[in-house]
Amino acid sequence: MGGYPLPEFFTEGSFSDSGISDEGSEHEIGERQGRLAAIKRLVRQLEVGLSPDSKARLMMREKLSSAEEELKALQQRCRSLIVKTAAVSHPVLERIR
């Protein structure tokens, strides 16, 4: 298959929901946000040359929407873990003092 090589932001990491090992850190979430923003810009640029009912355009939109939803879910899991960790850590710190 010819064409252009995929930019680094397409090939690093994943947007899969493979469990704990893929949840990532806050730093990784920031990196994913950056890659997603770059992909959004690229999609907007590509859409200019495509007809509104183009199959490629629809597929790009679906994949972008899916990636956005997965990132939102990852952010929510991360926030939840932070809250749970803080709730558990606080009583332990009080006992130490």
VEXZAFI-521216 format. One line per 8 residues: number of its first residue (from 1); their letters; for each residue x, y negated, z negated of C-alpha. Coordinates in nm, 2 decimals. Example, Ala and Ser with C-alpha at 12.3 -4.5 7.8 and 13.67 -1.06 7.14 Angstrom:
REM residues 2
1	AS	1.23:0.45:-0.78; 1.37:0.11:-0.71
REM end
This chain:
REM residues 97
1	MGGYPLPE	0.00:0.00:0.00; 0.16:-0.33:0.11; 0.09:-0.67:-0.02; 0.23:-0.88:-0.30; 0.38:-0.76:-0.62; 0.16:-0.81:-0.93; 0.27:-1.10:-1.15; 0.40:-1.01:-1.49
9	FFTEGSFS	0.08:-1.11:-1.67; -0.11:-0.84:-1.48; 0.13:-0.56:-1.57; 0.22:-0.63:-1.93; 0.01:-0.48:-2.21; -0.34:-0.37:-2.15; -0.70:-0.48:-2.20; -0.81:-0.12:-2.28
17	DSGISDEG	-0.99:-0.03:-2.60; -0.76:0.25:-2.70; -0.78:0.21:-3.08; -0.56:0.09:-3.35; -0.24:0.10:-3.16; -0.38:-0.14:-2.90; -0.53:-0.39:-3.15; -0.21:-0.59:-3.15
25	SEHEIGER	-0.09:-0.87:-3.37; -0.19:-1.23:-3.37; 0.11:-1.30:-3.15; -0.01:-1.04:-2.90; -0.35:-1.20:-2.90; -0.20:-1.53:-2.82; -0.01:-1.37:-2.53; -0.32:-1.21:-2.40
33	QGRLAAIK	-0.51:-1.54:-2.42; -0.23:-1.70:-2.21; -0.24:-1.42:-1.96; -0.62:-1.44:-1.94; -0.60:-1.81:-1.88; -0.35:-1.76:-1.60; -0.57:-1.49:-1.45; -0.87:-1.73:-1.46
41	RLVRQLEV	-0.68:-1.99:-1.28; -0.57:-1.74:-1.02; -0.93:-1.61:-0.97; -1.06:-1.97:-0.92; -0.79:-2.03:-0.66; -0.88:-1.70:-0.48; -1.25:-1.77:-0.49; -1.21:-2.08:-0.28
49	GLSPDSKA	-1.13:-1.87:0.02; -1.40:-1.60:-0.04; -1.76:-1.61:0.05; -2.00:-1.62:-0.25; -2.13:-1.27:-0.18; -1.78:-1.12:-0.12; -1.73:-0.78:-0.28; -1.37:-0.88:-0.38
57	RLMMREKL	-1.51:-1.20:-0.55; -1.77:-1.00:-0.74; -1.52:-0.74:-0.85; -1.28:-1.02:-0.97; -1.56:-1.18:-1.17; -1.66:-0.85:-1.33; -1.31:-0.76:-1.43; -1.25:-1.11:-1.56
65	SSAEEELK	-1.57:-1.10:-1.76; -1.48:-0.76:-1.90; -1.13:-0.88:-2.00; -1.28:-1.18:-2.18; -1.52:-0.96:-2.37; -1.24:-0.73:-2.48; -1.03:-1.02:-2.59; -1.32:-1.16:-2.79
73	ALQQRCRS	-1.37:-0.82:-2.96; -1.00:-0.80:-3.04; -1.01:-1.15:-3.19; -1.31:-1.05:-3.41; -1.13:-0.73:-3.53; -0.82:-0.93:-3.61; -1.02:-1.19:-3.81; -1.20:-0.91:-3.99
81	LIVKTAAV	-0.87:-0.75:-4.08; -0.73:-1.08:-4.21; -1.04:-1.14:-4.43; -1.03:-0.78:-4.56; -0.66:-0.80:-4.63; -0.70:-1.13:-4.81; -0.98:-1.00:-5.02; -0.78:-0.69:-5.12
89	SHPVLERI	-0.46:-0.89:-5.18; -0.61:-1.15:-5.40; -0.71:-0.92:-5.69; -0.36:-0.76:-5.68; -0.19:-1.09:-5.70; -0.41:-1.19:-6.00; -0.30:-0.88:-6.18; 0.06:-0.94:-6.12
97	R	0.05:-1.29:-6.27
REM end
